[in-house]
Amino acid sequence: MIGNSKEYEIMANCESELWWYKTLHFTTLQEIRLHFGENRNIAILDAGCGTGGMLKYLKHRGYFNISGFDLSEDAIHFCEKIGISAQLLNMLDTKKVYSDASFDVIISNDNFCFFDFEAQKQILKDYFDIIKPN
């Protein structure tokens, strides 16, 4: 998909309407609320944010301390179009950009399948470092 801007355009256009995304967004929000209640002053990172649909969903529900990154320039372009802050970054380089204990929540939906087991372990270790205790 990376390098295929048409695929990202299709994703961006259906992300607010397709049942898969609607369910994913709702379920993620439910999990956040389970742990943080109605506290919207939490730092959320969407690692592999794609076209920014999840972050847009959370922003429209009052979460303001949100950011994301993706490996695709096309994805970042679509995030910018909808006013979402995202940067170009590989999941393997997370620790180069974010400090320890920076986030309350890290979302990373549908991304780990692109990495081998050793890379997955490294990514999870890095996420463990940048997420706040508890």
N, C-alpha and C positions, 0 to 999 in steps of 0.2 A: 504494500500500500504506500509506503514512503516513496515519494517521487511521483506519485500519481495524483495530481491535484484534482482530477475529476472525482476520484473516490472520496477525497476530503470534502468536496463540495456536496456530494450526495449525503455524506454523514452529517454535515452542518445543516442541510435542509430538512433532514428527517429526525433530528435528535430531539426536538420538542414534541413530536407527534407519534413516533413509532413506539409500540408497546414495550419493546425490549428496553429502550432508553428510559421511558417513563417508569417502568418497574425498577430498573437499576437505580435511578435517581431517588425514587421514593424509598426504596429499601435502604439505601445509604443514609438518607436523612433520618430514617427511623433509628438506625444504629447510632448515629451521632447523638440524637436526642436521648437514647437509652443511657448513654454515658455522661452526657453534659446537660440534660434537661433542656430548658429554654435559653441557656446561656449562649448567646450568639457572639460573644467576645472571645472566641477561641481561634487559634491560628490553624488554618487548614491548608494542606498542600495536596494538590492533585498531580501525582507523579505519572506522567504519560497521559496528559489531559486531553489529547486529541483536539477537537475543534472547540473545546471549552464548554460544552453543554452542561456538564455536572457543576462546574463553577458558576455558570449563569443561573442554574436552578437554585443553588445555595444562595447566591447573591440576591435573587428575587425573594428569598425567604428570610432576609435580614442578616445574613452572615457577610461581614465586610472585610475580615482579615483573611482573605483567601488569595492563593496564588497557585500557579501551576507551571509545569514544563512539559515539553515533548521533544522528540528527536526530529520531528518533521517541520520544515520551514512552512509548508502549506498549512499545517495545523496551527502554528503560531499566527499566521496571517488571518485565519478565521477567528481565532481568539481576539485578536486586535479589532477585527470588524465588529464584534459584539461588546467591546469594552472590557474584556477580561485580561488581566495581567498574567502573561505567561512568557517563559523564556525558552530558548533553544538549548536543550541539554539532554545528554544520554543518561539513562537511569544508573549506569555504572559510574557516573561522575558526580553523583549527588553530594558526597562528602566534600568535594572541591568547592562547592557553592554555598552549602547551608551549614550553619554552626550546630553544635550539639544542643539538644533540648530546645529546638526552635519551634516545634509544632505540637499541637494537641492532637491533631488528626492527620494521618497520611492516607489518602485514597489512591489506589493504584489498580484500577479495574481493567481486566483483559490485556495485561501487559507481560506477565511473567512467562507466558508461553513462547515468547520470542527469544528467551535466554536458556542456555543449558543449565544444568543443575548447579554447577560451581558458581556461575554468575548469579543465579537466583540466591544462593546462600550469601554471597557478597552484598547483593542489593539489600536483602533483609537485615544483614548486620549493619549496614549503613543507615537504614531506616530506623533501626533500634537506637542508634546513636543520636539521630536528629529529632526523635520524638521525645517529648517531655515524659518524665517518670509518671507512672499511673495512667 
